[in-house]
Each structure stands twice: as structure tokens, then as C-alpha cells.
Amino acid sequence: MRTYFLLLFLLQSLLLFAGKNANGYIDYIFISNDSLSLYQREDNTVDEANFAIDDSLLLDVYPEAGIKPLGPPPVSSMQYQHSLKLYYTPRTSTTPDYLIVTTEALYDSLSIDLQRYAEDVHAIYGYGIYIESTTNATPTNIRNLIISYQNNLAGVFLIGNIGECMYEIDDDYSWKESSYGYRKWPCDLYFMDINGTWVDTDNNGILDSHTGDVQPDIFFGRLSAHGLSSLGSEVALIRQQLNKSHQFWWKSSFHVAQTSLNYIYKDWVQNRFYQQYIANVFTSGLVDDIRDVSGSNFSKTDYLFRLTQPIYGFTHLAAHSSPTTHNLYSAGGRISLSEIKQSVLNNNCYGYNLFCCSGCNWLAAGYQGYLGGVYLFNQGKTLAIVGSTKTGGMLSSNSFYSNLATKSVGNAFRDWWRTVIGNSYSDNVVSWYYGMTLLGDPTINFRHQVSDVCVEDLTLTSFPPNDSSNLILFKAGNSITISNSFVIPSGVHVIFDAPNVIFANGFTCPEGASFETRNEGCEL
């Protein structure tokens, strides 16, 4: 009986809350596993609020609408710890570092996969690579760990369910006639701007002030399977993504799609430069530009069909959304998670820019997940998603796409922020941009060609004179031949990776040096 009356009380509360909606109605309420999800339409967008039920009648509201917390969350008595698991020195004295942070439990399960990922990124960029594992880390712990590496740091990759920093504002989009009121959301800018000042002024456990130098200093990516148990286990999903990155760098057969898809709902069709911008993603410059205008093919059915087509390697979607649905309204209505999941099952699309409010809010995942996660963790080739954890998205995307012509997605995202927003801070900036994040591998460069890093047959006659790293990876499609004049310096480990590795008579490995052979190679 207690649960029954509690449920009635919460339903009544939800109805009262929804009564504040500008349009005055609720689309539906979903009840499952001791949780309620209220979906409501507000200013022609779809927002979702998830209400967790427990015996203390606490309401925790995601991603945006809700009750402002009155005090800080309980402090865990578990001790924070971190441990450096792996370090590869940079290729030269001027090459920056790349920090990978995961949990101790994930590292134990994925150490081989993480080491291979580190080897790949080191081989491609020459970065110094650090892998840190953490236990019981708060967002502040993670940021302080990042700051400890800041002197030569290019970027950071958070792997696992860690570093979930929240930001809040008392009146989101306060300049609008119908503002959105109190909002809170995950804010990954906290980990990108490592020399600004972040403060929780009301001491309720959620940041609400950002001052000083507020632009991002490093690139950032997040690979979290939070809320995606319907797709698989955390370990399996993250291993899948790390394997995709490996194939992207070394297998030409992975690179089959060189056309971009530009799919724009009518509210944004006036920006006719989207097509011009997105043409920078691939050297082909090919774009299919589909806009919600009279006579076009723009529709729910058409979009879902295009997601199944193998030609598209990048998609820019502009559509009203919640964390769990797109809404094309008169062009076909809602697109559910299950429909997206089925359409992207074996998708060739390497990346997405989701101009879709709250589509990347992993903390607002429903029972089937959330949009950004479902797009990313498919069984196809998707590697990176740019989007927002709140109402808002990437405006002025020309800078982002121009940067993609020469830079990784992480660097392009960071530099877009520096160019478009710079060092400015205002309610407008917070409302539009402070939910922006990058889900997936930030090191991916969509113009990468395997032929840039792989040859069929490789002959090594001398050690690379300008490489000061403690690890060097050589790959070839067929064979690597090592002459007896190839001398590995002390303190260096060399990996020879090809189906055929041939050592000349007289080759020796000096004391203090080491090498290993593998037979995977690369695929041209």
C-alpha cells in the first residue's frame, strides 16, 4: 500500500509540474523499474525528465527540468585512488601528451585493449601516452588529475562511467519570453578548461559559476556505456569501440564511406551554408543535402532509410529532440530509440554532429539508452558523436568543419569552441553551449588513409634517428625485413607487426633494448 500511495503522490506531483508547460499537455508517462519518465513538449522541443522513486521521496530530475538541490550530496567514505598503468614517451621533445583515464575495474578487464589503443595513437601521432586508472573518483578528482599533466597535455579521453560533472542555471534561456526555469546537466567543458575557475556558489554539489580564462585548453572525449545495458555489457561495448578505432587506423576495408549526409529540419533550413561546411569532412567533398522544404524527401521514413545506406561516412542532423527521441513533427513525427537502433545496427557512418537538444545526455538514458549512445555503440563503424547534454547545440559549425579538413575531431571541436565562443561567458553562452560534448574517440581524423601509415613491404636498415620514444611500432601489409644494421637503443621496445617478419643474419638486440613480433599487420 505504501508504494501505491507513493506512486499516486508522485503522479499527482508530475501532473502539477507538467501543468506549467507552455503548451499545457503531457505526451505520455512511462513507468518501469521503479522510475517514471515524463515526456512533455515545450516551445516546439521535446524534453524528458526522469524521476527516480525511493522511500525517502527524493526526486532526481534529468536532464534539465527539476527541483534545485538544497544541499551537497553525501560524501563517500571510500578513498579516491589513482594509478599510472602505462607510459609511452613522446616521439620528440615538442610532441604533446595524451591522457587516458579509466576505472580500475575497467582497466583490469580491458588492459590488452587499452594497451593496443595506446600503441595505435602513439604510432599515428607520436603523442606521449599515459593511462591512469582510478577508484572512487569524483569529478574534482578527475580534473585535478588532468591538471597534474597540463604542462604538455594535448587532450584527455575518459573511458567508463567516471567524471560526471553537473552544471546548473537558475533560469535557462532567461532572455526568451517563455524561459525554461531551473536546469542542470552534465558539463564536460569542466574537463577541457583546466585553468579557469569553477565554483559551486550555493554549496549544493553542482557547479554554477565559471570565471577567468573560460575557453577550453585541451581536446576531450568520453567513452561511457552508462545507460546502455540493453546493447550489451560495459566491458563488451567499450571493447567494441576500441576495436573500431584500431580497424579505422589500420584496415582500408574499414574506409568505404566518403559521402556526408546533411539532414535539416525546417526550423534551420535558412542556414544554407551547412552543405558547404560539411563538404570539408572528406576529401571527396560529396554531400547529400536533405532539407525540410516543399518537394524534398525529408521525412522520418527517408531518414531511417538513409541511416542504413553504406555510402554515408558522416551525418549532420538538425532535429528537435529529447535524450531518447527525435521529433520531425509533420514530416513523420517521433523517431524512437528502437527505430534508430535498428537503422544504425551495421552503420558505416564514422561520425555524427547531432544538433539535437539533449541527445547526448547519457545521464538521462531511458530503459533502451539515449540517442548519442545508440548512435555510437552500434555494431557498425561509428567512432565519434558531437552533441549536447542539454537544450542547445553547435551553432556556427563552419569553424568545426573547416578544422576537420586537417585535424582530429577532438581538436576540431576544441578549436570550434575557441573560435566561436572564445573567452566569453554569459547566460546566452551557458544556455546554448555548456552542454556540448564529444562522445567516442577524440583522436579520429575522418580524412585518415591507411596508405599514409602502411606499406606492403617494409625494409628497416637503421633505427629512426629523430624518434626518442620508448616504443616504436612498425606495421606492414605483407612483410617487414630487419637488417643487421638496425640497432635498437637501450630502453626502447620495438614491435614488428606483419604477416611475415624476417630478421637478417647477424641481427642482435642490445642489452637494455627489447622487441616483439606480431602477425596482424595492416591492410591496404
N, C-alpha and C positions, 0 to 999 in steps of 0.2 A: 504493500500500500504506500509505503514511504516513497518508493521510486515512482509510482503512478502520480502521486500528488506533486512530486518534484518535477516530473515531466510536464504536467499541466501548468505549473507555475512558470516554467521556462518558456513553454509555448505562448502563454499569455504575454510574457515579457517580450518575446520576439515579435509578436503581432503589434505590440505597442511601439517597439523600436522601428518596425517596418512602416508604421503609420507616419513616420517622419519623412518617408521617401517622397521626393518631389512629384513622382507620378502616382503615388498613392496605392500601389498594389504590390503583392508578392507573386513572383513567378511560381516557385514551389519550395517546399521544405523537405529535405531528405533526412531520414533518421536511420542511423546504423551504428552498431557497436558503441553504444553509449555516447553518441555525438549527434549534434544537429547541424545541418548546413542550410543556411538561409540564402537564397538567391534573389536579388532584387535589382531592378533597373533604376538607374539614376543618371539623369542628363544624357540619355541615349547611350549609356555604357552599361555593362553588366558587372556587378561587383558581388563577391562572395564573402560571407562571414561564417566562419566555423566556430561553433560554441561547444566547448567540452563540458561534460556534465560530471560532477563528482559530489560526494556527500556534503562538502562544505559550501556548495552553491557558488563556487568560483566560476567566473566566465572569462575565458581567454579567447580573444577575438582576433581572427586573421582574415585577410591580411591588413585591412585598413580600418574598417569601421569598428567602433567599440567603446569600451569604458577605460578611461585613463587609469593606470595603476596608481594606487595611493602610497605605495612604498616599495623599496627594493625587494627583489626575490630572495628567498632563503639562500644563505651562503653554504655551499657544500663543504662538508668536513673532510672530503677526500683531498689529498695533497696533489697539487699540479706537479708534473714531472715532464721533462723532455730529454731526448737522447739523440745525438748525432749518429746516424746509421751508416752514412756513406758520404764520401767527399772526393770529387774529381777536380783537380786543379784546372784553371782556365788555360786555354791554348796559348795566349800571350799575356804579357803584363797589363795590357789595356783592355782585355776581354772581360766583360762583366760576369756576375754570378747569377745563378737561378736557384731559388729555394723551393723545395717541395716539402710540404708539411702534411703529415697524416697522423692517424691514431696508432698507438702501439698494437692494438688488436689487428687493424688492417695491415700494418707492416708485417706482422707475423704470418698473415695469410697470403700476402702479395709481394713478399720480398723479392722473389725472382722477377716478377712482372715489373716492379718498380725499378729494379736494377737495370733491366733491359731498356725501360723508358729513359732512364738517366743516361745510359750509354748512347741511345739514339740522339737525344737532344744535344749531348756533348759533341757527338760526331758531326751533327748538322751545323751547329752554331759556335762550337768551341767554348761555350759557357763553362765557368766553374760550377759544379753541381753539388748542392747539399741536400741530403734527405734527413729531415728531422721527424722523429715520432714523438707523440705527446700522449699524456694521460691526464684526464680531468682538466683540460684546458678551457679557460674562459676566453671570450673574445679579446679581453685585455691581455691575457697571457700570450695569445697568438700574435697580436700586434706588437707586443714588446719583443717577442722572439724575432719577428720580421725586422724590427728596428735594430736589433743587435747585429744584423747582417747588412745594414743600409749603406755602408761606405762604398760598396762596389756592386750593389744589387740592381739587376735589370727587372726581375719580376718574381712573382710567387705563385705557386699552384697549391691550393688547399684540396686535399683528397680525403673524402669521408665526411661524416656528419660533425663538423667542427667549425668553430669561429662564426657562430650565428649572431651577429651584432644587430641590434634593433635601434631604429631612429624614430622619433615621434615629432609631430607638429600639432599644435592646438587647433588650427583651422586651415586645413589643406585647401589650396586654391582659393584663398581668402578674398582675392580681388574679384571673383566671379559673383554674379547676382545670387546664385544658389551655391554657396561654398560647401565643402564636404565635411566640415567639422573635424573632430579629432581623428588622427590617423597614426598608425605605427606600421613599420615594415622592416624587412631585412635590408641592411645597408652595407654593401661590400666596398664602397668608397673608403670606409674606415680603414681598410687594409691597404688601400692604394695610396692614400695621402698619409705618409708616415712622419711628416714634420709639421703638420697642422695641430691645432689644439681642439680636442673633442671633450665635451663636458656634459654630464648629467646634472643640470642645474637644480632640478627638484628632487634629486636623490631617490628616484623611483626605479632605478635599474635600467633605464632606457635613455640613450643619448638624445639631447635636444639642442645642442649648441656646437657650432663648428666655426672656428676663427683662425686668424693667422694666415699662413700660406695654405689655401684650401684646395689647390689643384692636385691631381694625382702625380706621384713621384715615380711609381713603378707600374708595370703591367700586372695583370691579375687574372686568374682563372679558378673556377670552383668545380670540382667533380664530386657531387654528392648524390647518393641514391636515396636520400630521405624521401619517404612517402611513396616509394615506387616498388613496394613488395609485390604488387600484382605482376610486375615484369620479371622478377627474379630476386635472388638474394643480393645483399650489398656487395659481397665479395665477387659474385659472378658478374654483376653489372659493371663494376669498376674494372675488373679484369678484361671484360669485353671491350671497354673503351680504350684501355691502354693497348690492347692488341690492334684496334683500329688505327691508332696513331702509328704503331710500328709498321703496319702494312702501308699506310699513307707515305711514309718516308722511303720505303724500300721496294715496293711492288708496283710496277707500271700498270698491271691489270686492275689495280685499285682506282686508277685515274681514267674513268670512262666518260665522265660528265663534264662538259665545258660550256654549258649554257646556263644563264641565270634566269630566274623567274621573278617578275615584279608583279605582285598581286595586290591591288589597291582599292579599298572600299571608297564609296563616293565622297565621303567627308574629306578625303585627302587627294582627290583626283586633280585639284587645281595646281598641285605641285608637279609640273610636267618634267622636272629635272631628275626624278627618281631613276628613270630609264637611263639617262645619260650617266648618272653616278654609278649605278650598279654594273655598267659595262666594264668598269675597271677590275672587277673581281678576277676574270680570266683573260688570258692573252687573246682569246678568240673575240672578245667583245660582244658575244652573242647574248641577246636578251629577248625573252618573250614578255611583252608588256601588256598585262591584262588589267583594265580599269573598269570600275562600275559606272559605265556610261551607256546611254541608249545604243542598242545594237551590238554590244560586246557580249562575249561569252561568260562574263563574270557571274559566278553562281556557286553555291555550295557544292553542287554535283561536279561542276567543272574543276573547282579547286581540289577536291578529293581525288578526282581522276588524275590531275597533273602531279599530285604527290606520288603517284605510282609509276610515273614515267621515268625511264632511266637517263634521259638527256639532261636533267637539271642537277647542277652541282651546287647551286646557291639559290636561296629563296628569300625575298624581302616581302613580308606580309604586313599590310596595314589593315587592321580589323578591330572593331570593338570586342573586348574580351574580358573574361574573368580568369582566375587561375586555372579553371577547368573547362572553359568553353570559349569558342569564338561565336560571334553573332553577326551574320550578314543580313539580318532583318528581311527585307522584301526580296533579297536575292537568294533566299533559301532557308533563312532562319539560323538556328543554332547548329554549330558543329561540335559534337560531343568528343570527349576523350577517347571513347571506344572507337569512334569513326576515324579520328586521327591515328590512333594506334594501329588500326588495320591498314590504313593507307600508307603509312611510313614503314611498315614492317621490314621491307627489304629495300629501303630507300637509298638512292645513290647520292643524295644531297649532302655535301660535306658540311655546310653551314647554313644558318638562318639568322636573319635580323627580324625579330618579332616586334613590330610596332603594335603591340597588343597589351593593353593595360593589365598589369599584374600577372602576365603569362609566365613569368619566371620566378614566381614566389613559391619556392619549394616548401615553405612552412605552411602554406595554405593548401597543400595537397589533399584531394578528396580520396575516396576509397580506391580509385583507379590511378591516382597520381596527380600530376599537374602538367600543364601544356608543355613548358620548356623541357621537363624531364622526359615526357613521352616522345617528343621530337628527337631528343638527344640520344636516349638509351634504346634506340631501335636496333634491329639486327642487321641493318644495312651499313652505311658509311658515314653517318653524321658524327662530327667531331666537335663542333662549337656552336653555341647559341648566344646571340646578343639580345638582351631584352630587359624588361623592368619587373621589379618585385612589387610595384605599386602603380596607381594611375599615372600615366606618363609614358615616355619613350624617347627614342633618338630622333630629335629634330636636327635639321641642318646636316643631314647624313653625307653630304658631298665630301666633307673632310675625311670621314671614315672610309668611304670607298676609294678616294684618291690614295689614301695611305695603304690600302690593301694591295695596290699595284706593286708595292715594293717591300711591304712589311708583313710581319705575322699579324694574326687577328688580335692578339693581345696588345701589341704595340700600336696598331691602328686604332683600337678602342681607346687606349690611354691618350694618344695624340689627338683624337677627335675631341675628347673632353678638354684638353689643354687649349685647343684652337677655338672651340665653340663657346665654352663656358669660362675658360681661363681661370683667373683667381677671384672671380666674383662669387658672392654669397648673398642670396636674397630669398624671400619666400617663393618667388617665381622659380628660381633655380632649384630649391629644395623640392618643391612640388613636382616639377617636370622631370628632374634628372637624378635625384638622390636614391632612386630605386634601381638605377641602371647597373647591370652586372654582366659578366661573361661566364656562361656555363660550359664546361668542357675544357679542352686543351688550348691554352693561350698561345702556344708556340707554333700552331699550324699556319703555314703560308699557302694560301689557296693556289698560288701560281707555281708551287714546287713541282719540279720534274725529276723523276728518278734518275734520268740521264745526267743530271747535274752532279750527282754524288756516287754514281755507279758506272763501272765499265765491265765489259765481258771478261777480259783477261787483264790481270794486273801483275807487273813485274816490279819488285822492290829491290833496288840496288843500294840505297843508302837511307839512313834514318832522316825524316824531315827536319831540316836544320832550324826552322823557326818555331817548332812546336815544343812548348815547355810543359805540357800536361803530363800528369802521371798515368794517363790512359789514352791509348790510341786504338781506334777501331778501323780496320781495313776490310772492305767488302768488295766482292766481285761476283758477276753472274755465273762465271764458269770456273776460273782458276786464279789463284794467287801463287806466284813464284817468288821465293825469297832467296836472294843470292847470299854468298858467304861474306860479302862486304857490308851487309845490312847488320848494324850493331845496335842493339837496344841499350839505351843508357840505364845506369843503375837507378832504381826507384821507379821505373816505368813498367807498366803492364801493357802488352800488346795483344790484341785479338785479331787473328787472321780468320776471316769468315768467307768461305766459298765452297762449292761442292768439291773442288779439288785444290788442296793446299800442298805445294811442292817446295821442299827445302833443298837447296843446292848442297853438294858435298862440302863439308867443312864448316857449315853454319854452326855457330855456337851461341849460347845465351850467357852473357857475362854474369858474374856473381852480383846479386842485388837486383837484377832485372828478372822479368818473367814474361811468359806468353802462353796463349792457349789457341787451339784451333777449333773452329766450328764449321758446319757444312750447310748452313741455310743459305748464305749468300744474299744476293739481291736479284731482282727480276727486271730486266729491261724490256 
